Amino acid sequence: MTPGTLLRHWLASALPPERPAWLPASVHRVCETRRDADLYLAFSLAARKTGRQPLVFTGRDLEAADQARPGWCPSGLTVEQAARLYLLLATLADVDVFERRLNQLCVTADATEIVTLYRGLPLYPQPGRYRLRAAEGLRSSMKPVFEAIAHHNPYAAEQLPEAAWNQMVLKALFIGSALHPIAGLDQRANPRLARMLCDHAHERWAAHRPVNPELWRCVGPFADADALTDLARALQTGTPYEQAGAALALHACRLPEAAALLQRHRGLLFAIRNGSLDWSTLAATN
């Protein structure tokens, strides 16, 4: 199945029973007239016509989504959001027309609509065309807009160059957004990002502010001597939550000194080895 087919399937049982024909009729009208205005009108009416209730997904639904588009996670979509994405995909003209329509919708969208458009980035044709659009969304001061691209969305990991990716991860920390929902976080970690995150930790310490323990996740695999000093500090002076993050980072570090540091914290080392402490359990306890 394609993503559009899956969206239609999920919507079939979720649309209000008194208005089951509105969405297919709107798709038919746009495909028949090929008028941008008809698409824009249907897009704006979607909330009123379909409702904002959340879609309910089974494990099989999520597996089908990943098969249709690797990395695609529809969890959290509302009926309104799914209907809008289906409208875009079902009325797909040539790629130039699609890009023009998408750009216009982004210009006029309200906060809810722009979140939907950014969540759809991995589903659009020729995804490399929308890198600048994604970069604009990541600059947003609105946390839900930023997270529509950064969280549970494979687009950023696949399309952003290293500098933009690093800035996205750093911004997540600045705005208080979690790191663990970022798709591809471990795969896109890199030495430059590790240095940036250590610098961020120093800024937080200098201001007597706590350091998000998830920060160390992207540091451990690339830790140098200076980073080891920072991790040792987190182990010695951090909260139990911060100490757990530093221990996980040290466990991922290739330097022999990291093992020696961990040996001084046998409780954390034991928890890591028996599987009761990992980045998922750490995130769940925050």
C-alpha positions in Angstrom: 0.0 0.0 0.0 1.0 3.6 -0.5 0.8 6.2 2.3 -2.2 7.7 0.5 -4.0 4.4 0.4 -3.3 3.8 4.0 -4.6 7.2 5.0 -7.8 6.5 3.0 -8.2 3.2 4.7 -7.8 4.7 8.2 -10.1 7.5 7.4 -12.9 5.3 6.1 -13.7 4.1 9.6 -13.0 7.4 11.3 -15.0 10.0 9.3 -18.3 11.2 10.8 -21.1 8.9 9.6 -23.2 11.8 8.5 -20.5 13.1 6.1 -18.7 10.1 4.6 -18.8 11.5 1.1 -17.2 14.9 1.7 -13.6 13.8 1.4 -13.8 11.7 -1.7 -16.0 14.3 -3.3 -13.5 17.0 -2.6 -10.7 14.9 -4.0 -12.8 14.2 -7.2 -13.5 17.9 -7.6 -9.8 18.9 -7.3 -8.7 16.2 -9.7 -11.4 17.2 -12.2 -11.0 21.0 -12.1 -7.2 21.0 -11.4 -7.8 24.3 -9.7 -5.6 25.3 -6.8 -8.4 27.2 -5.2 -10.5 24.0 -4.9 -7.7 22.3 -3.0 -7.1 25.3 -0.8 -10.8 25.4 0.1 -11.0 21.7 0.9 -7.8 21.9 2.9 -9.3 24.8 5.0 -12.6 23.0 5.6 -11.1 19.7 6.7 -11.4 20.4 10.4 -15.1 21.4 10.2 -16.0 18.5 7.9 -14.0 15.6 9.5 -13.5 16.5 13.2 -10.4 16.7 15.3 -10.6 13.3 17.1 -7.4 11.3 17.2 -6.9 8.3 14.9 -6.4 5.0 16.7 -3.6 2.8 15.3 -3.0 -0.8 15.9 0.5 -2.4 15.8 -0.4 -3.7 12.4 -1.3 -0.2 11.2 2.1 1.1 12.3 3.9 -1.8 10.6 2.0 -1.1 7.4 3.0 2.6 7.6 6.6 1.7 7.9 6.3 -0.7 5.0 4.6 1.9 2.9 7.2 4.5 3.7 10.2 3.4 5.9 10.4 5.5 9.0 6.9 6.9 8.7 5.2 7.1 12.1 1.5 8.2 11.9 1.0 7.9 15.7 -0.7 11.1 17.0 -2.4 12.0 13.8 -5.9 13.4 14.1 -8.7 12.7 11.6 -8.4 16.3 10.4 -4.6 16.0 9.9 -5.0 12.6 8.1 -7.7 14.1 5.8 -5.5 17.1 4.9 -2.6 14.8 4.0 -4.8 12.6 2.0 -6.1 15.6 0.1 -2.6 16.6 -0.8 -1.5 13.1 -1.9 -4.7 12.1 -3.6 -4.8 15.2 -5.8 -1.1 15.0 -6.7 -0.4 16.6 -10.0 3.1 17.0 -11.4 5.8 17.7 -8.8 6.2 21.4 -9.8 2.5 22.0 -9.2 2.6 20.1 -5.9 5.5 22.1 -4.7 3.8 25.4 -5.6 0.6 24.3 -3.8 2.5 23.2 -0.7 4.4 26.5 -0.5 1.2 28.5 -0.8 -0.5 26.4 1.9 2.5 27.0 4.2 2.3 30.7 3.7 -1.4 30.9 4.7 -1.6 28.0 7.2 -2.5 28.5 10.8 -0.5 26.7 13.5 -2.5 23.5 13.3 -2.3 23.3 9.5 1.4 24.0 9.4 2.1 21.2 11.8 0.2 18.9 9.5 2.1 20.0 6.5 5.4 19.5 8.2 4.4 16.0 9.5 3.7 15.1 5.8 7.2 16.0 4.6 8.4 12.3 4.3 5.4 11.5 2.1 5.8 14.1 -0.5 7.3 13.5 -4.0 11.0 14.2 -4.5 11.5 15.0 -0.8 14.8 16.8 -1.5 12.8 19.7 -2.9 11.5 20.7 0.6 14.8 21.1 2.5 14.5 24.9 2.7 10.9 24.5 3.8 11.9 22.1 6.5 14.7 24.5 7.6 12.1 27.3 7.9 10.0 25.1 10.1 12.9 24.3 12.4 13.5 28.0 12.9 10.0 28.4 14.3 9.6 29.7 17.8 6.5 27.4 18.2 7.5 24.2 19.8 4.7 22.0 18.1 5.9 23.3 14.7 9.5 22.4 15.5 8.6 19.0 16.8 6.5 18.2 13.7 9.8 18.0 11.9 12.2 17.0 14.6 10.1 14.2 16.3 9.0 10.9 14.9 9.8 12.2 11.4 12.4 10.5 9.2 12.7 13.6 6.9 15.3 15.5 9.0 17.7 12.5 9.3 17.4 11.8 5.6 17.6 15.3 4.1 19.3 17.7 6.4 23.0 18.4 5.9 25.2 17.9 9.0 25.3 21.6 10.1 21.5 21.9 9.9 21.1 18.6 11.7 23.4 19.6 14.5 21.6 22.9 14.9 18.3 21.1 15.1 19.5 18.9 18.0 21.0 21.8 19.8 17.8 23.8 19.4 15.8 21.0 20.8 17.8 21.4 24.1 17.4 25.1 24.1 13.6 25.0 23.8 13.2 22.1 26.2 12.2 19.5 23.6 13.1 15.9 24.2 15.9 14.2 22.1 14.8 10.6 22.2 11.8 11.1 19.8 14.2 12.4 17.1 14.4 9.8 14.3 17.9 8.9 13.4 19.5 10.5 16.5 22.1 7.8 17.0 22.8 7.3 13.3 23.4 11.1 12.6 25.5 11.7 15.7 28.9 13.1 14.8 32.1 14.6 16.4 31.2 18.2 15.7 27.8 17.7 17.4 29.5 16.1 20.3 31.7 19.2 20.8 28.7 21.5 20.5 26.8 19.6 23.1 29.7 19.6 25.5 29.9 23.4 25.0 26.2 23.6 25.8 26.7 21.6 29.0 29.4 24.1 30.1 27.1 27.0 29.5 24.4 25.4 31.6 26.9 24.6 34.4 28.2 28.2 34.3 24.6 29.5 34.7 24.0 27.0 37.5 21.3 25.3 35.5 20.6 21.5 35.1 21.9 19.7 32.0 19.5 17.5 30.1 21.0 14.0 30.5 19.9 13.1 26.9 22.6 15.5 25.7 25.2 12.9 26.5 23.7 10.3 24.1 25.3 12.0 21.1 28.6 12.6 23.0 29.5 9.1 24.2 30.5 7.5 20.8 32.7 10.5 20.0 34.1 11.4 23.4 37.6 12.7 23.5 39.6 13.5 26.6 37.8 16.8 27.2 34.4 15.1 26.9 35.5 12.4 29.3 36.2 15.2 31.9 32.7 16.5 31.3 31.2 13.1 31.7 33.2 12.5 34.9 31.8 15.8 36.2 28.2 14.8 35.4 28.8 11.5 37.3 30.2 13.3 40.3 27.9 16.3 40.7 24.8 15.6 38.7 21.4 14.4 39.9 20.7 10.7 39.7 19.0 11.2 36.4 22.1 13.2 35.1 24.4 10.5 36.4 22.5 7.8 34.5 22.8 9.7 31.3 26.5 10.2 31.8 26.9 6.5 32.6 25.1 5.4 29.4 27.4 7.7 27.4 30.5 6.3 29.0 29.3 2.8 28.2 29.1 3.8 24.5 32.6 5.4 24.6 35.5 3.6 22.9 38.2 5.1 25.1 39.6 2.7 27.8 39.4 5.5 30.4 35.6 5.4 30.1 35.5 1.9 31.5 37.6 2.9 34.5 35.2 5.8 35.2 32.2 3.5 35.1 33.8 1.0 37.4 33.5 3.6 40.2 29.7 3.5 39.8 29.0 -0.2 39.9 25.3 0.3 40.5 24.8 2.2 37.2 27.1 -0.2 35.4 25.2 -3.2 36.7 21.9 -1.6 35.6 23.2 -1.0 32.1 24.5 -4.5 31.8 21.3 -6.2 32.9 19.2 -4.0 30.6 17.3 -2.1 33.3 19.0 1.2 32.3 19.1 2.4 28.7 18.2 5.5 26.8 14.5 4.5 26.6 14.1 3.8 30.3 16.0 7.0 31.1 13.6 9.0 29.0 10.6 7.3 30.6 11.8 8.3 34.1 12.2 12.0 33.3 
